[in-house]
Amino acid sequence: MVNNFHLRISFLDVQAASLAQLIGFKMPPPGNSSSRGGRKEKKASLFDKMKQYCSLEFLVKVATHPSYFGPVSVLFLLAEVVFNVLIIHNIKYTEIDWVAYMQEVEGVANGTWDYTQLKGDTGPLVYPAGFVYFFLGLYHITGRGTNIRLAQYLFAALYIVLLALVFRLFHKSQKLPPYVLLVLCCTSYRVHSILVLRLFNDSVAMLFLFGAMNLFIENHWVMASVVYSLAVSVKMNILLFAPALLLAYLRCLGLWGTVKQLSICAVVQLALGAPFLLANPIGYLRMAFDLGRVFLFKWTVNWRFLPEEVFVNVWFHLALLALHLALLALFAYTHADKFLTSYCNLIQVDTRLNIKSQLFILPMFLSNFIGMAASRSLHYQFYVWYYHTLPYLLWSTPYNLSTRFLVMGVIELCWNTYPSTWWSSALLHICHLAILVGVYLERPKDKGLKRVRQMMDKKE
């Protein structure tokens, strides 16, 4: 289904119409206010306003109209504060990786800079240098990692900031109705567990990623590249967004601008890794950026229906890599290149339209989702890599409301099935396929793109 919403603008209607055509929205006729050119309305009394705000019609509008997403999201953020405090005090903390994190960074605290010598109960340190600095700070704040309750509160605060960044992206895009917040905040046991009950580093990386995306849509490219590189330095899953970001660099900044931004990202990595590179450069690069690491079959969420010998087979891994690259190429042709080219045109003429951010957000989310769908293995904490992007992706499909909520519900069921089973893994792949097919079906049409270019040329 095509979403309909009203834009409150009185300037640059041509660009607004062109953007709406590209992303599949229907624009209402501009200047539809009854106070213009008609008789002057009588000023409403306080009682009339209260009656209006308490009416069922207004409440339905608040729940369904994208323009109310911002104010409603503030209420949900406040509710999340209370919800996370209740979780911390009423549900028992589960130790999985926190002690290992503290053991790994304790080596640095004691003066060890050789990455090959940093290890914990779960094995050697396999994350880049940004992880070390972040958790080294937590190591000192929490009394060498012993104050678990304080760590939980810190991760709860981190989650509130992460949500605020996600909500800002959604508010700027004006794509999602506010009632989506009810599902996003209140239905995911697994996500809250990952953050405040198990203290995984995945949420830290995603916090920096969503911070970078907020900077990108405000055209703060240099600072955004710095923050994006910081996200990569915490965990390499952020590289799943890199194909779309590279295309955005090329389309919006050109070749030399792209080289500049990639250089900024590289400088951040070199600066963070400098002490470890000086101590043992080969060891640091091999441990922190190991792309060939083999995952354990017992933790897989998405391939439980396969025999273990197939799961660890290198040819299976190569087949998934080929599928990953093929899907990236397909959606770069159908979506990303067209969206980002139009996004570049719009930011150059400075339309000041929030909805133009849709042209940047969807390619980024889609690039990450493709990487998840074609992943060699997904562990339970990886859910936070794409959980907050799922509503946006589903609202980029032609599916009706029931189907969208059904897919979200089944995905949540799959990630909450422990241990994973053949049917939970199979259902997860079916849901992933459904989202990819739905986004493909909503691809921009060539006729619409031609009208966009014509309207942009006339305005210029």
Legacy VTK file of the C-alpha trace (Angstrom):
# vtk DataFile Version 3.0
C-alpha trace
ASCII
DATASET POLYDATA
POINTS 460 float
0.000 0.000 0.000
1.107 3.552 -0.708
1.237 5.703 2.369
-0.522 9.076 2.263
0.464 12.018 4.365
0.242 15.795 4.328
3.246 18.080 4.222
3.047 21.477 5.863
5.161 23.546 3.515
4.695 26.802 1.687
7.900 26.771 -0.348
9.560 24.778 -3.131
6.449 22.786 -4.038
8.131 21.537 -7.189
10.873 19.719 -5.312
8.377 18.376 -2.808
6.229 16.947 -5.582
9.223 15.433 -7.339
10.427 13.764 -4.149
6.962 12.421 -3.420
6.801 10.887 -6.888
10.165 9.205 -6.450
9.478 7.609 -3.069
5.892 6.690 -3.811
3.852 9.225 -1.860
0.806 11.184 -2.922
0.975 14.895 -2.270
-2.099 16.870 -1.192
-2.806 20.127 -2.990
-0.838 22.982 -1.360
-2.381 25.927 0.417
-5.494 24.177 1.658
-6.001 26.337 4.740
-9.489 27.654 5.301
-8.128 30.876 6.780
-6.762 32.038 3.422
-9.034 33.938 1.134
-12.163 32.966 3.053
-14.067 34.516 5.882
-12.229 34.879 9.159
-13.012 32.104 11.607
-14.092 32.808 15.142
-11.320 32.240 17.663
-11.828 28.931 19.468
-12.258 29.002 23.237
-10.121 26.995 25.639
-13.017 24.612 26.202
-13.424 24.060 22.468
-9.703 23.303 22.103
-9.763 20.816 24.983
-12.821 19.178 23.478
-11.069 18.946 20.135
-7.890 17.461 21.618
-9.865 14.860 23.574
-11.975 13.810 20.622
-11.597 10.344 19.125
-10.903 11.854 15.720
-7.916 13.824 17.031
-6.516 10.869 18.978
-6.726 8.677 15.880
-4.925 11.380 13.924
-2.163 11.586 16.530
-1.734 7.823 16.420
-1.685 7.533 12.625
-0.326 10.766 11.101
3.475 10.857 10.561
3.636 14.546 11.460
2.902 13.624 15.109
5.729 11.078 15.297
8.092 13.480 17.097
5.829 14.458 20.014
4.563 10.904 20.483
8.125 9.543 20.466
9.000 11.755 23.452
6.290 10.015 25.470
7.656 6.629 24.497
11.180 7.643 25.466
9.922 8.587 28.931
8.084 5.268 29.131
11.271 3.441 28.122
13.143 5.067 31.013
10.613 3.609 33.461
10.481 0.288 31.616
14.259 -0.190 31.685
14.449 0.628 35.405
11.759 -1.978 36.078
13.632 -4.550 34.006
16.886 -3.905 35.875
15.230 -4.258 39.287
12.904 -7.161 38.555
14.683 -9.435 36.073
17.904 -11.189 36.961
21.089 -10.146 35.169
22.561 -12.873 32.941
26.328 -13.120 32.629
27.544 -13.925 29.117
30.300 -11.615 27.845
30.631 -8.773 30.386
33.296 -10.502 32.499
35.220 -11.410 29.335
35.041 -7.784 28.149
36.474 -6.625 31.472
39.240 -9.234 31.368
40.193 -8.198 27.836
40.487 -4.486 28.627
42.133 -5.145 31.987
45.211 -6.196 30.072
45.388 -2.725 28.532
44.838 -1.160 31.953
47.867 -3.135 33.126
50.028 -1.920 30.241
49.654 -4.699 27.639
49.367 -3.286 24.092
50.053 -6.475 22.138
46.585 -7.475 20.858
47.500 -11.134 20.711
47.976 -11.112 24.498
44.550 -9.647 25.318
41.997 -12.328 26.125
39.161 -13.284 28.446
37.184 -16.355 29.469
35.483 -16.542 26.058
38.740 -16.351 24.099
41.019 -13.709 22.571
39.977 -10.085 21.956
38.517 -9.890 18.427
37.112 -6.333 18.319
38.883 -3.179 17.052
40.465 -0.551 19.287
37.340 1.564 19.790
35.840 -1.315 21.745
38.843 -1.309 24.067
38.629 2.403 24.845
34.874 2.354 25.430
34.892 -0.662 27.726
38.080 0.462 29.426
36.122 3.543 30.490
33.347 1.291 31.808
35.991 -0.837 33.530
37.112 2.155 35.603
33.618 3.595 36.169
32.216 0.283 37.436
35.065 -0.569 39.790
36.946 -2.907 37.444
33.650 -4.275 36.171
32.370 -5.415 39.561
29.442 -2.974 39.861
27.039 -4.737 37.511
24.021 -2.686 38.571
25.778 0.564 37.637
26.774 -0.967 34.292
23.135 -1.876 33.661
22.036 1.690 34.327
24.716 2.986 31.967
23.527 0.628 29.234
19.924 1.654 29.887
20.935 5.292 29.377
22.785 4.255 26.223
19.636 2.569 24.947
17.539 5.682 25.548
20.010 7.732 23.518
20.007 5.076 20.783
16.201 5.178 20.642
16.205 8.972 20.504
18.528 8.858 17.491
16.355 6.251 15.756
13.182 8.205 16.490
14.760 11.365 15.089
15.520 9.575 11.817
11.928 8.362 11.604
10.540 11.779 12.519
12.658 13.511 9.891
11.582 11.019 7.227
7.855 11.422 8.002
7.334 7.894 6.728
6.086 5.938 9.741
2.850 6.413 11.692
3.302 6.982 15.454
1.516 3.750 16.412
4.597 1.873 15.171
6.297 3.065 18.358
4.024 0.811 20.387
5.386 -2.233 18.587
8.963 -0.981 18.445
9.242 -0.232 22.170
6.898 -2.655 23.882
7.208 -5.988 22.106
10.911 -6.837 21.996
12.026 -8.833 24.999
15.185 -9.871 23.153
16.416 -6.321 22.447
15.928 -5.154 26.034
17.671 -8.318 27.186
20.662 -7.670 24.900
21.119 -4.186 26.297
20.311 -4.100 30.007
20.446 -7.776 31.033
23.481 -8.957 29.067
25.439 -5.747 28.280
26.622 -6.676 24.776
28.836 -4.323 22.772
26.551 -4.519 19.717
24.330 -1.759 21.086
27.338 0.572 21.468
28.253 0.146 17.803
24.649 0.772 16.724
24.484 3.913 18.878
27.393 5.418 16.947
25.890 4.233 13.644
22.545 5.944 14.202
24.393 9.034 15.412
26.354 9.077 12.152
23.174 8.703 10.085
21.613 11.692 11.840
24.693 13.715 10.940
24.661 12.495 7.335
21.075 13.624 6.720
22.029 17.064 8.062
24.921 17.212 5.543
27.627 17.186 8.226
29.682 14.783 6.152
33.043 15.119 7.898
31.708 14.673 11.426
29.394 11.896 10.233
32.341 10.016 8.719
34.247 10.345 12.003
31.318 8.954 14.001
30.715 6.183 11.445
34.368 5.137 11.747
34.017 5.148 15.534
31.106 2.729 15.121
33.259 0.423 12.996
35.977 0.611 15.661
33.582 -0.888 18.205
32.316 -3.750 16.037
32.781 -4.544 12.363
29.142 -5.362 11.650
28.795 -1.634 10.864
30.600 -2.363 7.597
27.325 -3.888 6.371
26.159 -0.292 5.839
29.321 0.555 3.880
28.129 -0.299 0.320
25.254 2.196 0.502
27.432 4.791 2.227
30.113 4.474 -0.454
27.487 5.055 -3.137
26.173 8.061 -1.194
29.696 9.502 -1.057
30.135 9.053 -4.807
26.752 10.473 -5.775
26.762 13.440 -3.385
30.449 14.340 -3.090
32.063 13.035 -6.267
35.269 11.023 -6.555
37.591 13.400 -4.711
35.025 14.052 -2.007
34.695 10.293 -1.562
38.467 9.912 -1.250
38.440 12.646 1.406
35.721 10.947 3.466
37.349 7.514 3.188
40.625 9.093 4.289
38.884 10.550 7.336
37.530 7.097 8.214
40.999 5.591 7.794
42.681 8.275 9.916
40.219 7.584 12.755
41.056 3.875 12.623
44.801 4.563 12.564
44.572 7.016 15.463
42.590 4.608 17.623
44.750 1.640 16.758
48.102 3.457 16.946
49.260 2.085 20.343
48.398 -1.470 19.296
49.884 -1.047 15.812
53.153 0.155 17.325
53.280 -2.838 19.679
52.330 -5.554 17.153
50.847 -4.321 13.849
50.265 -7.743 12.310
48.725 -9.073 15.502
46.351 -6.123 15.807
45.146 -6.285 12.198
44.765 -10.059 12.312
42.819 -10.108 15.583
40.708 -6.943 15.264
39.740 -7.277 11.593
39.432 -11.017 11.073
36.812 -11.405 8.323
37.264 -15.167 8.109
36.365 -16.041 11.676
34.398 -19.310 11.935
31.242 -19.194 14.072
30.040 -22.011 16.325
27.054 -23.961 15.042
25.452 -24.211 18.485
24.802 -20.434 18.574
23.381 -19.971 15.074
19.911 -18.470 14.823
19.493 -18.585 11.056
20.992 -21.902 9.837
19.825 -24.466 12.385
18.134 -26.586 9.677
21.503 -27.304 7.992
23.883 -30.114 8.923
26.878 -28.758 10.844
29.321 -29.948 8.171
27.509 -27.769 5.615
27.378 -24.814 8.023
31.173 -24.726 8.410
31.945 -25.596 4.755
33.943 -22.904 2.935
31.929 -23.409 -0.281
28.751 -22.601 1.602
30.407 -19.403 2.861
31.461 -18.469 -0.671
27.943 -19.112 -1.966
26.528 -16.767 0.682
29.108 -14.126 -0.252
28.073 -14.423 -3.908
24.413 -14.083 -2.898
25.267 -11.043 -0.767
27.055 -9.320 -3.653
24.287 -10.203 -6.125
21.582 -8.747 -3.860
23.631 -5.595 -3.294
24.034 -5.178 -7.057
20.323 -5.767 -7.700
19.098 -3.262 -5.128
21.800 -0.761 -6.051
20.289 -0.784 -9.540
16.626 -0.762 -8.521
16.817 1.517 -5.468
20.060 2.838 -4.050
21.553 4.542 -7.104
18.271 6.206 -8.075
17.428 7.253 -4.531
20.863 8.646 -3.768
21.130 10.474 -7.108
17.848 12.238 -6.371
18.966 12.856 -2.781
22.076 14.570 -4.133
19.966 16.777 -6.399
17.705 17.792 -3.534
20.423 18.691 -1.046
22.143 20.782 -3.713
19.056 22.993 -4.158
18.469 22.995 -0.368
14.778 22.145 -0.325
14.744 21.942 3.482
12.278 19.110 3.198
12.608 16.507 5.914
11.203 13.743 3.733
14.217 13.898 1.443
16.017 11.938 4.162
14.018 8.882 3.022
16.225 8.794 -0.042
19.273 8.303 2.181
17.802 6.174 4.970
16.315 3.356 2.875
19.524 2.493 0.962
21.474 2.427 4.247
18.958 0.212 6.034
18.587 -2.028 3.001
22.344 -2.533 2.636
22.580 -3.672 6.257
19.515 -5.897 5.942
20.921 -7.662 2.880
24.077 -8.411 4.832
21.991 -9.856 7.658
19.869 -11.966 5.308
22.958 -13.472 3.641
24.995 -13.828 6.829
27.064 -16.953 7.519
25.608 -16.972 11.021
23.469 -14.788 13.246
23.821 -14.924 17.025
21.136 -13.747 19.412
22.809 -10.429 20.222
22.965 -9.613 16.503
19.229 -8.913 16.556
19.953 -5.324 17.568
21.847 -4.875 14.287
18.588 -4.519 12.384
15.687 -4.591 14.844
15.051 -0.837 14.802
15.208 -0.718 10.998
12.557 -3.402 10.431
9.493 -1.111 10.659
11.051 1.288 8.165
11.788 -1.520 5.727
8.302 -3.002 6.090
6.725 0.397 5.491
8.744 0.489 2.262
6.792 -2.510 0.943
3.316 -2.707 -0.647
2.054 -5.066 2.072
-1.045 -4.254 4.073
-0.904 -3.441 7.755
-1.734 -6.952 8.928
1.062 -8.479 6.872
3.600 -5.964 8.150
2.750 -6.679 11.770
2.684 -10.425 11.086
6.220 -10.347 9.661
7.495 -8.325 12.623
5.808 -10.716 15.033
7.221 -13.837 13.397
10.727 -12.333 13.329
10.420 -11.567 17.043
9.272 -15.150 17.651
12.276 -16.546 15.775
14.767 -14.469 17.754
13.111 -15.420 21.044
13.216 -19.168 20.343
16.105 -20.553 22.378
17.783 -22.701 21.418
16.993 -22.120 17.775
15.222 -24.895 15.864
14.932 -25.880 12.235
11.533 -24.214 11.998
12.588 -20.951 13.692
15.549 -20.631 11.311
13.380 -21.436 8.297
10.721 -18.918 9.335
13.380 -16.241 9.788
14.605 -16.751 6.211
11.025 -16.649 4.911
10.473 -13.309 6.659
13.744 -11.933 5.302
12.755 -13.021 1.806
9.318 -11.440 2.212
10.869 -8.093 3.144
13.316 -8.167 0.232
10.565 -9.062 -2.237
8.306 -6.348 -0.834
10.972 -3.653 -1.081
11.768 -4.785 -4.617
8.104 -4.526 -5.619
8.054 -0.924 -4.364
11.055 0.045 -6.500
10.863 3.466 -8.177
9.510 3.314 -11.688
11.362 4.792 -14.661
8.416 6.985 -15.690
8.313 8.559 -12.265
12.053 9.194 -12.350
11.758 10.856 -15.738
9.114 13.251 -14.376
11.373 13.988 -11.409
14.256 14.956 -13.671
12.019 17.116 -15.851
10.631 18.981 -12.844
14.112 19.498 -11.391
15.372 20.832 -14.744
12.478 23.297 -14.988
13.097 24.573 -11.477
16.791 25.107 -12.211
LINES 1 461
460 0 1 2 3 4 5 6 7 8 9 10 11 12 13 14 15 16 17 18 19 20 21 22 23 24 25 26 27 28 29 30 31 32 33 34 35 36 37 38 39 40 41 42 43 44 45 46 47 48 49 50 51 52 53 54 55 56 57 58 59 60 61 62 63 64 65 66 67 68 69 70 71 72 73 74 75 76 77 78 79 80 81 82 83 84 85 86 87 88 89 90 91 92 93 94 95 96 97 98 99 100 101 102 103 104 105 106 107 108 109 110 111 112 113 114 115 116 117 118 119 120 121 122 123 124 125 126 127 128 129 130 131 132 133 134 135 136 137 138 139 140 141 142 143 144 145 146 147 148 149 150 151 152 153 154 155 156 157 158 159 160 161 162 163 164 165 166 167 168 169 170 171 172 173 174 175 176 177 178 179 180 181 182 183 184 185 186 187 188 189 190 191 192 193 194 195 196 197 198 199 200 201 202 203 204 205 206 207 208 209 210 211 212 213 214 215 216 217 218 219 220 221 222 223 224 225 226 227 228 229 230 231 232 233 234 235 236 237 238 239 240 241 242 243 244 245 246 247 248 249 250 251 252 253 254 255 256 257 258 259 260 261 262 263 264 265 266 267 268 269 270 271 272 273 274 275 276 277 278 279 280 281 282 283 284 285 286 287 288 289 290 291 292 293 294 295 296 297 298 299 300 301 302 303 304 305 306 307 308 309 310 311 312 313 314 315 316 317 318 319 320 321 322 323 324 325 326 327 328 329 330 331 332 333 334 335 336 337 338 339 340 341 342 343 344 345 346 347 348 349 350 351 352 353 354 355 356 357 358 359 360 361 362 363 364 365 366 367 368 369 370 371 372 373 374 375 376 377 378 379 380 381 382 383 384 385 386 387 388 389 390 391 392 393 394 395 396 397 398 399 400 401 402 403 404 405 406 407 408 409 410 411 412 413 414 415 416 417 418 419 420 421 422 423 424 425 426 427 428 429 430 431 432 433 434 435 436 437 438 439 440 441 442 443 444 445 446 447 448 449 450 451 452 453 454 455 456 457 458 459
